[in-house]
Amino acid sequence: MKMSHLLLSTALLFAAAGNARAEAPNVVVSIKPIHSLVASIMQGVGEPKLIVEGAASPHTYSLKPSNAAALQDADVVFWVGHGLEAFLEKPLEALGSNATVVELEDAPGLEKLKFREGGAFETHDHGHEGEGGGHEHGEADHDHGREHAAEKGHDHDEHSHEGAFDTHLWLDPMNAKAIATEVEKALSAKDPANATTYKANLAALDANIDALDAEIADTIALVKDKPFIVFHDAYQYFEHRYGVKVVGSITVSPETIPGAERVSQIRQKVVDLGATCVFAEPQFEPKLVNVVLEGTPAKAGTLDPEAGTLTEGPSLYFDLMRGLANSLKQCLSSAS
C-alpha cells in the first residue's frame, strides 16, 4: 500500500512538472544576440525559439516555413525593430497577430546613436558620437541613400537621416541591460506565475553584464587608440562605449556591393589614416576586404557582430562581446 502511494505521488509530481513546462510561454526571438538575453531571463522556465539561425544575417534573411509556423504559435515575439529585421514586418502583421510583439528598439533606457552616412566616414569625436560623427559628402552619401532605401524597402525620403539610428544596440552592454529589463517586464506580464524566476534571472544577468563590461575595457585598453576599418558600420555602440577608433566601413548596407569608387575611397583611407587592420565578417564574402588591403600595410581580421559563428544560448552574448574584444586586441596589437 505504501509503495502504491509512493508511485502515485511520484506520478503526480512528474505530471505537475510536465504541466509547468507546458504552461511556459511560447517565445520566439529574431536574432542570436537578443535570443541569448531572452534565454538567460527564461532559464528554469523554458527555451525561446530563434528565427535567424546559424551564420545567416538579418540583413539578408528570408523567412522559412518553419519560422512562419513558430510565429503563428508564439505567445511572445521579441525583435529589435523595423530598422534591422525588415523581413519580419509583414510576417508579424500576418502571423503574429495573436502574440505579444515586443519591439526592443523602443525599450526605455536605451542609448541610440544616429545612423552614420558613407563608408569612408571621418575620424570621430567620441564626445559627440550620438550626434552622428563626421562624414564625407558626395558619392558616399549618394550611395548611402540608395543602399539604405533598398535595405528598408521604402522610399529614401521616408527614412531621412533625421531621427534614424543605428540598430546594432546590443553592442553596448548597458543597452543589453536595458533590453533585458524590457524582456523581463514582458515575460512577467505574460507569465506572472514565473515572474519571480524572471526577476531573479534578470538580477544575475545584470551582474554578469557589469563584470563583462569591465573585462572588455581591460582587454582593449592598450589597443583602443589604433585606427581600423570594418566591413559595415555595425560597431558604433561598441566604439562609443569603449573608445575604440573605427575610421571607416567598406559598405553601409551589407547586402549591397559597394562600387569601385567606394572601395578606392576606403583603400585611400587605410593609407591616409594609418589604419592598422581591416575587419571582415563571417557572413559575407571576404573578397572586398582583400581588395581594400591590396597595396596597404594593414592586416586582415574578422569581427562577428551578429554572432553568426556562435552557438545559440544564454552564454552567446558573452561569447560575442568577448570575441569582439579579443579579435580587436589580437589584430591591432600585432600591427605596427
Secondary structure, DSSP 8 states (H G I E B T S, - for coil): -HHHHHHHHHHHHHHHHHHHHHTS--EEESSHHHHHHHHHHHTTT---EESS-TT--TTT----HHHHHHHHH-SEEEE--TTT-GGGHHHHHHH-TTSEEEEGGG-TT----B---SSS-----GGGGGGT-----SHHHHHHHHHHHHHHTS-TGGG-STT-B---GGGSHHHHHHHHHHHHHHHHHH-GGGHHHHHHHHHHHHHHHHHHHHHHHHHTTTTTTSEEEEEES--HHHHHHH--EEEEEEESSTTS---HHHHHHHHHHHHHTT--EEEE-TTS-THHHHHHHTTSS-EEEE--TT-TTS--STTHHHHHHHHHHHHHHHHHHH--
